[in-house]
């Protein structure tokens, strides 16, 4: 009985048609070093090195994503070996200096094991942060660098490799993408894992989305991934999303991995792509463009959002009101310590004419609900479900980026909004907000999002027609 192994073909891929490929040449060079090429690596390299009838690469822009420890960079090494021995100028970039240095060490080792002698067949520069390999006979060259957003590498290349692509930012792309423009046959390869909640990359997910929507030209994409949040203890999913399972690592290895963070395990081991860019904060530019110099004409009733912070420190209250020009005006009323009590909230709710009050935060919503009832407030508050919280944050994000809301430029609210990151909540790719710094209270932003959601979700009252 054949030993079980992970799925060898991508769960999702996008590739152009082609008649021939140069991958057998790269595989032969790699195997000269005594290495074994796995089937999935062979199949992927076949696509990456596909050529047109004129000898140019079929796929000029390539990207692929796998869960960790599957040997995804070995495919790049095969491609680089071929490029080095065929006279290409190559730039291998990574997010960390240690990663680019490890790649330099690996390629030197492969060359040596394949029978090429350092100092005779090739020369190598070990200087950490500016490593280099030069193949004497072909004049092929590889530079290893850590990516920055301040500038390119100072010369032109035929092949640009973006390792740790989940950290590849737009600024870095602007600095690097033109380094292959002057090549007669350029190719860019991005490889990485799906972004986590600490990843800062923006290019990789955009490229993936463009490929899967058929918008990218001369492009290739492949991934091994679950499509939705899944059980962490299901070996069938391990095999489905890890092509090197039971070839490079075993089921036992996976069982030993920490799985208490369900979202992180889904991303790191099951290849899940969360349906939003987790690292994207609302920038000061995005928020400032929504500021109005004077209070707009308000046409609707007041919607109130109240958020008890997860850290049990503060509670924030904000409002949202529709404007005459069809937008929603938002404003934070206050943010006070929870231990100070709810009298200030009750005073406002008693005096104001509110359409709806939304309260979130298990550490306070029940108490405030009872106090509102004791105060004989006519409006029964809404205690949103996780699904509704997810919807509220999604609608607020749309409101910001589609310029459907406005504000008066409150400093405290600006600080909260423009210093936030996203965090995964729920089981289907939903998100909430978290602060980038302990001293900045995210409950201000959360309360505004609740008020905005309540306001835009309000159904217009039907006009009653009385006939006699």
C-alpha positions, 0 to 999 in steps of 0.5 A, a space after each residue: 500500500 502506497 504511503 499517504 502524502 499531501 495533495 500534490 496539486 493546488 486547491 486553487 490556481 490560475 495559469 495560462 496555456 503553454 506548449 513547452 517549459 524549461 523546467 526539466 533543465 532546472 530539475 536536472 541541475 537541482 538533482 545534481 546536488 543530491 536533492 529530491 524534487 517533490 511532485 508538487 514542486 515539479 508541477 509548479 516549476 513546470 508552470 513557472 518556467 513555461 515559455 512561448 514560441 518566441 522563448 519568452 516566459 509565459 508568466 511574467 508575474 508569478 505568485 504562490 502561497 503554501 502553509 509553513 514548512 512545506 518547502 516552498 522556497 525550494 522551487 525558487 532555488 531551482 529557478 535561480 540555479 537555472 538562471 545563474 547557469 544561463 547568465 541571468 541577473 537575479 535579485 533575491 529579496 526577503 523581509 528579514 536579513 536572516 532569511 535572505 542570508 539563509 537563501 544565499 547559504 542554501 544556494 552556495 551549498 547546492 552549487 557545491 554539492 552539484 560539483 561546482 567549486 567556490 572560487 573557481 566556477 563561482 564566487 560568493 560574497 558572504 557580507 550579511 545584508 549584501 550577499 552575492 553569487 557570481 557564476 564565472 562561465 555564464 556571468 550569471 549573478 544573484 544579489 541578496 537583499 532585505 527589502 525597504 521602501 526607500 529605493 531599488 537595488 541600483 541596477 537592472 535584473 532579469 528575475 526578481 524574487 520576493 520571498 516572504 511575500 506576505 510582507 511585501 508592501 506597496 512602497 517596496 513594490 514601487 522601489 523594486 518593480 522597475 528593476 526588471 523593466 530593462 530586461 529582454 525577458 523579465 520575470 517576478 516570482 512572489 512566494 509566501 504564506 497568507 497574511 496574519 494579523 501582524 503582516 504588513 504586506 499589501 501587494 501579495 493579497 492584491 495580486 492573488 485577488 487580481 489573478 483569481 478574478 482574471 484581471 492580471 495579465 501574463 500572470 500565474 497563481 497557485 495556493 493550497 488553502 481552505 476557503 473558510 475557517 475550519 476545524 484545526 484537528 481534522 487530518 483530512 484538511 492537513 493533507 488537503 492543504 499541505 503537499 509536503 505532509 508525510 514527505 517533509 513533516 508528519 502528522 505528529 509534527 502537526 499535532 504538536 503545533 499550537 492550535 489554541 489560536 484557531 485563526 492563526 492555525 487556519 492561516 499558518 497550517 491550513 493556508 486560509 486567506 482571511 477576506 480582508 487585509 488584516 494589516 490595513 489601518 485607517 490612515 490619517 489621510 483617509 480620515 481627514 478627508 471626511 472632516 467638515 468645517 462646520 456642522 452639516 444639516 442633520 435630518 434624521 434621529 440620533 443613533 447611539 453606540 456604546 462600547 465597553 472596552 475589552 480591557 475593562 478600563 473604559 466605556 465610550 459613547 458616540 452618535 450618528 445622524 443622517 445629513 441632508 446631503 445623504 451622508 452620516 455625521 458621526 461624533 464621540 460624546 465621551 470615553 470614561 472609566 467603567 468604574 465611574 458608573 453609567 450615570 453620565 450615559 443615562 443622563 444623555 439617554 434620558 434627555 436625548 431623542 434617540 432612534 436606537 441605542 446599541 450596546 456592546 461589551 459583555 463586561 457592561 452591557 447587561 448592567 446598563 440594560 437593567 439601568 435603562 429599564 429601571 430609568 424607564 427609558 422607552 427604547 429597548 437597547 440592541 445587544 448585537 451578536 457577533 455576526 452583527 458586530 462583524 457587519 457593523 465593522 464592515 459597513 463602517 469601513 465601507 463608509 470611510 473608504 467610500 466617503 459616506 460619512 463625515 465628522 468634525 475632526 475630534 482629536 480623540 476620535 482621530 487618534 483612535 481611528 488612525 492608530 488601529 489595526 484589524 483583528 479576526 473575529 468570528 469563524 468566517 473571516 470577519 474582523 474587528 478593530 484593535 489599537 496599535 498602542 496601549 495608551 490609545 483606547 479603541 472603544 472610541 472607534 468601536 462605539 462610532 462603528 456601532 452608531 454608524 451601523 445602527 444609522 445606516 441599517 435603519 429602515 425608512 418608515 413606510 408612509 401610511 395612506 388613509 383612504 375613505 
